[in-house]
């Protein structure tokens, strides 16, 4: 059984003014996670992160805290099987 967990998070809201992508990268780096954060063409934020289950859950909790929670209209997430394609965590422009 794998000790690595992967999560995909989709967030709707007005997060651009909060430097959300760069702050997410900083948080993921501190937690030792690999993956990415990016803005989709429809304006939603997508995060894929993988690492130790406790750290993955900490990132999800961080996403749901203030000030982020104040400007979110929805957050959806799911856990998936880990992938071996991530070398680090990247904030896509």
Number of C-alpha atoms within 10 A of each C-alpha: 3 7 8 16 20 21 21 18 19 18 21 16 16 16 19 12 7 12 9 18 22 16 13 21 22 15 17 26 15 11 16 16 25 21 23 21 24 20 17 10 7 7 14 18 21 20 24 23 29 28 20 17 13 11 19 24 16 15 20 17 10 16 21 16 10 10 12 16 15 12 15 16 10 12 17 10 14 10 14 12 11 16 12 8 8 15 9 15 21 22 17 11 8
